[in-house]
């Protein structure tokens, strides 16, 4: 299969507001946070929020806008060994894309209020998807190197 250098244009559809102003004080995953955040969807994209309140949880897809470079081997937050970046959720990634599952609390026009936010304030929002356990919650899973960390940290 040939390798291409195709460019994909992605534009933010909104901005994520959170109480976290610096990376060092931001939780590493939503399970470590019960904080409330706001997902401000730009007016142009607000009609796409129709029917979202039928879901208890949503998946936020965003850009790690403060991550300037990437590394293929990283030391993840829950470990002291270097791991391949694609076996982690480390923010220094080739395409700077992050995901979080958050609880949807309410909607006020083009603003969604969510619980469990774990991103920096001002993070560009790329997309929102509904969390659907039948699609998103696999069973009989293996979690690789994290298995040994599960009892310690998770």
Backbone as CSV, one residue per row, in Angstrom:
resi,resn,N_x,N_y,N_z,CA_x,CA_y,CA_z,C_x,C_y,C_z
1,UNK,0.852,-1.171,0.000,0.000,0.000,0.000,0.903,1.241,0.000
2,UNK,0.689,2.133,-0.921,1.545,3.323,-0.985,1.271,4.282,0.170
3,UNK,2.340,4.922,0.587,2.223,5.936,1.636,1.949,7.263,0.967
4,UNK,0.957,7.966,1.456,0.632,9.269,0.875,0.856,10.358,1.908
5,UNK,1.026,11.530,1.444,1.148,12.700,2.306,-0.081,13.584,2.149
6,UNK,-1.218,12.948,1.971,-2.462,13.692,1.793,-2.728,14.565,3.015
7,UNK,-3.201,15.751,2.758,-3.536,16.674,3.834,-5.041,16.654,4.027
8,UNK,-5.442,16.546,5.274,-6.852,16.560,5.599,-7.145,17.861,6.343
9,UNK,-8.074,18.629,5.823,-8.411,19.887,6.482,-9.460,19.633,7.548
10,UNK,-9.141,20.062,8.745,-10.069,19.941,9.860,-10.218,21.322,10.475
11,UNK,-11.434,21.718,10.707,-11.648,23.013,11.352,-12.425,22.782,12.637
12,UNK,-12.118,23.536,13.667,-12.863,23.403,14.925,-14.338,23.737,14.730
13,UNK,-15.166,23.032,15.462,-16.605,23.329,15.452,-17.005,24.064,16.724
14,UNK,-16.045,24.284,17.605,-16.335,24.970,18.856,-15.101,25.008,19.733
15,UNK,-15.340,25.307,20.991,-14.255,25.420,21.954,-14.713,24.815,23.277
16,UNK,-13.788,24.174,23.968,-14.105,23.554,25.251,-13.622,24.474,26.365
17,UNK,-14.506,24.746,27.295,-14.178,25.568,28.460,-14.094,24.655,29.673
18,UNK,-13.030,24.827,30.444,-12.849,24.000,31.632,-12.187,24.825,32.718
19,UNK,-12.193,24.329,33.946,-11.506,25.041,35.028,-9.987,24.865,34.985
20,UNK,-9.479,24.089,34.034,-8.055,23.767,33.993,-7.312,24.711,33.061
21,UNK,-6.456,25.543,33.643,-5.749,26.573,32.877,-4.328,26.177,32.500
22,UNK,-3.747,25.199,33.214,-2.386,24.747,32.919,-2.360,23.218,32.834
23,UNK,-1.492,22.708,31.960,-1.413,21.262,31.733,-1.149,20.481,33.011
24,UNK,-0.290,21.013,33.867,0.117,20.289,35.074,-1.027,20.063,36.060
25,UNK,-2.072,20.829,35.973,-3.205,20.689,36.900,-4.412,20.022,36.246
26,UNK,-4.236,19.542,35.030,-5.325,18.913,34.296,-5.331,17.416,34.584
27,UNK,-6.488,16.833,34.922,-6.529,15.381,35.172,-6.131,14.608,33.924
28,UNK,-5.609,13.408,34.142,-5.120,12.643,32.999,-6.222,11.894,32.262
29,UNK,-7.345,11.700,32.863,-8.475,11.045,32.208,-9.751,11.485,32.917
30,UNK,-10.906,11.359,32.241,-12.157,11.791,32.874,-12.465,11.092,34.196
31,UNK,-12.019,9.820,34.368,-12.340,9.125,35.620,-11.676,9.792,36.818
32,UNK,-10.689,10.616,36.587,-10.023,11.330,37.676,-10.656,12.701,37.913
33,UNK,-11.704,13.029,37.174,-12.305,14.352,37.266,-13.817,14.251,37.422
34,UNK,-14.345,15.052,38.303,-15.805,15.196,38.382,-16.167,16.650,38.105
35,UNK,-15.235,17.376,37.509,-15.398,18.797,37.252,-16.355,19.053,36.096
36,UNK,-17.006,20.192,36.171,-17.957,20.604,35.149,-17.236,21.456,34.109
37,UNK,-17.555,21.225,32.865,-17.016,22.019,31.765,-18.141,22.433,30.832
38,UNK,-17.812,23.332,29.937,-18.767,23.782,28.931,-18.183,23.516,27.545
39,UNK,-19.020,23.008,26.691,-18.650,22.761,25.305,-19.434,23.769,24.475
40,UNK,-18.735,24.785,23.986,-19.372,25.844,23.205,-19.245,25.508,21.725
41,UNK,-20.359,25.167,21.122,-20.388,24.847,19.703,-20.664,26.152,18.954
42,UNK,-19.859,26.426,17.941,-20.070,27.649,17.160,-21.463,27.643,16.555
43,UNK,-22.062,28.837,16.498,-23.445,28.995,16.006,-23.675,28.295,14.668
44,UNK,-22.709,28.379,13.798,-22.818,27.775,12.470,-23.119,26.275,12.554
45,UNK,-22.605,25.615,13.616,-22.763,24.173,13.761,-23.833,23.782,14.784
46,UNK,-24.446,24.767,15.430,-25.424,24.513,16.488,-26.606,23.634,16.052
47,UNK,-27.110,23.742,14.822,-28.202,22.839,14.438,-27.833,21.355,14.567
48,UNK,-26.558,21.032,14.518,-26.112,19.647,14.666,-26.303,19.097,16.067
49,UNK,-26.647,19.966,17.028,-26.888,19.511,18.403,-28.296,18.970,18.617
50,UNK,-29.139,19.083,17.602,-30.507,18.590,17.739,-30.505,17.131,18.174
51,UNK,-31.300,16.808,19.172,-31.506,15.455,19.710,-30.385,14.953,20.613
52,UNK,-29.375,15.769,20.878,-28.244,15.299,21.684,-28.643,15.042,23.138
53,UNK,-29.669,15.732,23.624,-30.064,15.569,25.027,-30.648,14.196,25.343
54,UNK,-30.878,13.389,24.331,-31.338,12.026,24.565,-30.219,11.100,25.032
55,UNK,-28.981,11.602,25.037,-27.829,10.796,25.413,-27.286,11.250,26.757
56,UNK,-26.913,10.307,27.603,-26.366,10.662,28.918,-24.888,11.003,28.837
57,UNK,-24.192,10.450,27.850,-22.757,10.666,27.696,-22.440,10.962,26.229
58,UNK,-21.410,11.770,26.047,-20.957,12.081,24.696,-19.441,11.927,24.615
59,UNK,-18.966,11.753,23.404,-17.533,11.659,23.153,-17.096,12.979,22.527
60,UNK,-16.137,13.623,23.173,-15.571,14.852,22.638,-14.289,14.504,21.896
61,UNK,-14.161,15.001,20.699,-12.942,14.832,19.915,-12.345,16.222,19.757
62,UNK,-11.096,16.362,20.125,-10.502,17.692,20.194,-9.036,17.659,19.800
63,UNK,-8.464,18.846,19.715,-7.048,18.979,19.354,-6.239,19.340,20.585
64,UNK,-5.150,18.599,20.810,-4.206,18.948,21.872,-3.425,20.177,21.403
65,UNK,-4.028,21.332,21.522,-3.482,22.556,20.939,-2.215,23.065,21.626
66,UNK,-1.897,22.587,22.800,-0.670,22.996,23.499,0.467,22.001,23.280
67,UNK,0.185,20.922,22.591,1.194,19.908,22.301,1.862,20.280,20.977
68,UNK,3.095,20.709,21.036,3.779,21.227,19.841,4.516,20.170,19.044
69,UNK,5.044,19.180,19.685,5.804,18.133,19.007,5.238,16.772,19.386
70,UNK,5.679,15.781,18.698,5.263,14.435,19.078,6.492,13.566,19.297
71,UNK,6.256,12.486,20.023,7.285,11.482,20.275,6.655,10.129,20.007
72,UNK,7.409,9.234,19.439,6.883,7.896,19.189,7.055,6.986,20.392
73,UNK,8.020,7.306,21.247,8.191,6.601,22.511,7.990,7.620,23.628
74,UNK,7.064,7.323,24.522,6.707,8.259,25.588,6.656,7.531,26.924
75,UNK,6.791,8.281,27.981,6.609,7.720,29.319,5.222,8.168,29.784
76,UNK,4.237,7.271,29.730,2.869,7.665,30.084,2.740,8.032,31.558
77,UNK,1.680,8.754,31.854,1.443,9.266,33.198,1.320,8.169,34.248
78,UNK,0.824,7.016,33.875,0.598,5.938,34.838,1.741,4.925,34.888
79,UNK,2.872,5.254,34.279,3.951,4.280,34.182,5.298,4.987,34.208
80,UNK,6.361,4.228,34.452,7.699,4.821,34.430,8.556,4.227,33.311
81,UNK,7.954,3.430,32.446,8.657,2.860,31.302,8.228,3.581,30.030
82,UNK,9.109,3.580,29.042,8.754,4.150,27.749,7.872,3.163,26.992
83,UNK,6.844,3.697,26.360,5.883,2.902,25.588,5.690,3.566,24.226
84,UNK,5.221,2.800,23.260,4.864,3.379,21.970,3.673,4.304,22.151
85,UNK,3.733,5.479,21.554,2.681,6.481,21.760,1.295,5.929,21.412
86,UNK,1.224,5.012,20.444,-0.074,4.487,20.043,-0.633,3.455,21.022
87,UNK,0.151,3.089,22.032,-0.354,2.213,23.097,-0.647,3.040,24.352
88,UNK,-0.721,4.352,24.196,-0.990,5.252,25.315,-2.026,6.297,24.905
89,UNK,-2.372,7.133,25.860,-3.235,8.280,25.569,-2.461,9.582,25.763
90,UNK,-1.168,9.484,25.631,-0.267,10.608,25.805,-0.596,11.716,24.786
91,UNK,-0.570,12.986,25.201,-0.976,14.069,24.296,0.014,14.431,23.189
92,UNK,1.281,14.083,23.314,2.271,14.425,22.282,2.191,13.395,21.159
93,UNK,1.220,13.587,20.260,0.901,12.620,19.219,1.117,13.237,17.839
94,UNK,1.349,12.418,16.818,1.566,12.980,15.484,0.428,13.877,14.992
95,UNK,-0.812,13.546,15.309,-1.933,14.356,14.838,-2.650,15.125,15.942
96,UNK,-2.131,15.137,17.125,-2.629,15.960,18.240,-4.125,15.795,18.501
97,UNK,-4.664,14.606,18.279,-6.093,14.387,18.476,-6.324,13.709,19.816
98,UNK,-7.273,14.254,20.581,-7.650,13.686,21.857,-9.129,13.334,21.875
99,UNK,-9.486,12.409,22.754,-10.892,12.052,22.942,-11.179,11.946,24.432
100,UNK,-12.394,12.284,24.799,-12.860,12.130,26.180,-14.327,11.765,26.156
101,UNK,-14.706,10.854,27.029,-16.121,10.543,27.244,-16.546,11.316,28.478
102,UNK,-17.582,12.123,28.333,-18.078,12.943,29.430,-19.582,12.761,29.576
103,UNK,-20.061,13.074,30.779,-21.494,13.001,31.038,-22.142,14.301,30.588
104,UNK,-23.209,14.204,29.823,-23.938,15.371,29.350,-24.983,15.746,30.389
105,UNK,-24.861,16.932,30.952,-25.763,17.377,32.012,-26.961,18.158,31.480
106,UNK,-26.663,19.135,30.634,-27.751,19.965,30.090,-27.234,20.751,28.891
107,UNK,-28.181,21.386,28.211,-27.864,22.195,27.047,-28.526,23.548,27.191
108,UNK,-27.793,24.589,26.904,-28.344,25.939,26.826,-27.953,26.493,25.469
109,UNK,-28.899,26.466,24.547,-28.659,26.889,23.169,-27.499,26.105,22.566
110,UNK,-26.401,26.759,22.233,-25.273,26.088,21.591,-24.196,25.656,22.593
111,UNK,-24.520,25.652,23.879,-23.552,25.290,24.917,-24.017,24.021,25.638
112,UNK,-23.117,23.044,25.698,-23.382,21.816,26.435,-22.607,21.860,27.749
113,UNK,-23.268,21.535,28.838,-22.622,21.447,30.146,-22.338,19.973,30.401
114,UNK,-21.077,19.675,30.719,-20.655,18.290,30.860,-19.925,18.078,32.171
115,UNK,-19.949,16.853,32.641,-19.241,16.474,33.868,-18.157,15.464,33.516
116,UNK,-17.005,15.615,34.169,-15.890,14.716,33.924,-14.897,15.291,32.927
117,UNK,-14.894,16.597,32.780,-14.006,17.247,31.808,-12.548,17.053,32.228
118,UNK,-11.680,16.807,31.264,-10.268,16.548,31.548,-9.356,17.212,30.520
119,UNK,-9.782,18.353,30.003,-8.984,19.053,28.991,-8.719,20.487,29.424
120,UNK,-7.733,21.077,28.809,-7.387,22.466,29.094,-8.466,23.424,28.608
121,UNK,-8.642,24.494,29.341,-9.555,25.541,28.914,-9.084,26.100,27.567
122,UNK,-10.016,26.302,26.658,-9.686,26.855,25.348,-9.338,25.812,24.306
123,UNK,-9.521,24.540,24.628,-9.194,23.463,23.689,-10.151,23.495,22.497
124,UNK,-9.616,23.448,21.275,-10.472,23.425,20.087,-11.244,22.106,19.971
125,UNK,-12.539,22.218,19.800,-13.419,21.057,19.633,-13.502,20.704,18.159
126,UNK,-13.236,19.449,17.823,-13.279,19.005,16.434,-14.573,18.292,16.077
127,UNK,-15.137,17.567,17.044,-16.352,16.804,16.764,-16.961,16.322,18.070
128,UNK,-18.223,15.934,18.000,-18.957,15.339,19.121,-19.659,14.109,18.577
129,UNK,-19.596,13.037,19.324,-20.331,11.828,18.961,-21.069,11.333,20.199
130,UNK,-22.227,10.732,20.026,-22.919,10.164,21.187,-22.202,8.902,21.651
131,UNK,-22.151,8.724,22.952,-21.605,7.493,23.503,-22.725,6.463,23.515
132,UNK,-22.494,5.336,22.860,-23.486,4.268,22.762,-22.801,2.978,23.218
133,UNK,-23.174,2.457,24.397,-22.489,1.263,24.919,-22.446,0.096,23.934
134,UNK,-23.494,-0.098,23.163,-23.498,-1.205,22.207,-22.395,-1.064,21.165
135,UNK,-22.016,0.172,20.870,-20.959,0.423,19.887,-19.606,0.645,20.542
136,UNK,-19.603,1.288,21.702,-18.377,1.819,22.289,-17.819,1.045,23.475
137,UNK,-18.593,0.180,24.076,-18.124,-0.554,25.257,-17.881,-2.013,24.880
138,UNK,-16.639,-2.334,24.593,-16.283,-3.702,24.241,-16.263,-4.578,25.495
139,UNK,-16.486,-5.846,25.314,-16.398,-6.796,26.426,-15.205,-7.706,26.190
140,UNK,-14.771,-8.381,27.241,-13.624,-9.285,27.168,-12.417,-8.584,26.548
141,UNK,-12.059,-7.447,27.096,-10.952,-6.666,26.552,-9.649,-6.934,27.292
142,UNK,-8.551,-6.703,26.622,-7.230,-6.730,27.231,-6.718,-5.296,27.202
143,UNK,-6.002,-4.891,28.238,-5.516,-3.515,28.273,-3.995,-3.447,28.369
144,UNK,-3.335,-4.429,27.775,-1.888,-4.397,27.619,-1.129,-4.058,28.889
145,UNK,-0.158,-3.173,28.775,0.706,-2.798,29.889,-0.069,-2.145,31.027
146,UNK,-1.260,-1.628,30.752,-2.063,-1.000,31.805,-2.651,-2.006,32.783
147,UNK,-2.717,-3.267,32.401,-3.273,-4.297,33.284,-2.599,-4.294,34.638
148,UNK,-1.262,-4.184,34.664,-0.541,-4.185,35.939,-0.766,-2.904,36.721
149,UNK,-1.189,-1.849,36.047,-1.414,-0.557,36.701,-2.856,-0.421,37.199
150,UNK,-3.721,-1.271,36.711,-5.148,-1.167,37.014,-5.428,-1.094,38.503
151,UNK,-4.875,-2.001,39.260,-5.133,-2.038,40.704,-4.501,-0.856,41.422
152,UNK,-3.365,-0.377,40.888,-2.658,0.735,41.521,-3.357,2.069,41.293
153,UNK,-3.758,2.335,40.058,-4.199,3.673,39.696,-5.627,3.793,39.226
154,UNK,-6.136,2.758,38.590,-7.462,2.865,38.002,-8.491,2.541,39.002
